């Protein structure tokens, strides 16, 4: 898993490096309808080393934008007080969503931790 993340990060950071993942390893395109085989999640993220974020910020924003475009991250919020925040997530399963969130450069570089929970409307 870590090797796959590393390959993906390198491919994204350097377009000349081919993406070695199979189609199945990439995020599957799914409808945004809630139902069987689809879930909503909330993730709390914490920043472990705010002082070390700057070199990775452009890559983080690019990958975050890609995950939003794919519909994995529906929205992202920063905490008003201190580093960290929340993501609203959608996908086929919590594991599939977590796998995609783990491609964020801050996560790969161990600068951010993410706790994902599947939720449902009451």
JOZITA-V627186 format. One line per field, one symbol per residue. psi: psi as a letter, one per 30 degrees, with the letter a starting at -180 (. if undefined). A space follows every 50 residues. Layout:
# JOZITA-V627186
psi=???
This chain:
# JOZITA-V627186
psi=eeeeeeeeeeeefjffkkjfklefflkkkllgkkakgklklkkkkkjeie fgeeffeeeeeeeeeeeeefgejelkkkkejlllakkklkafleeeeeee effkeeeeghfkkkjkkkllk.
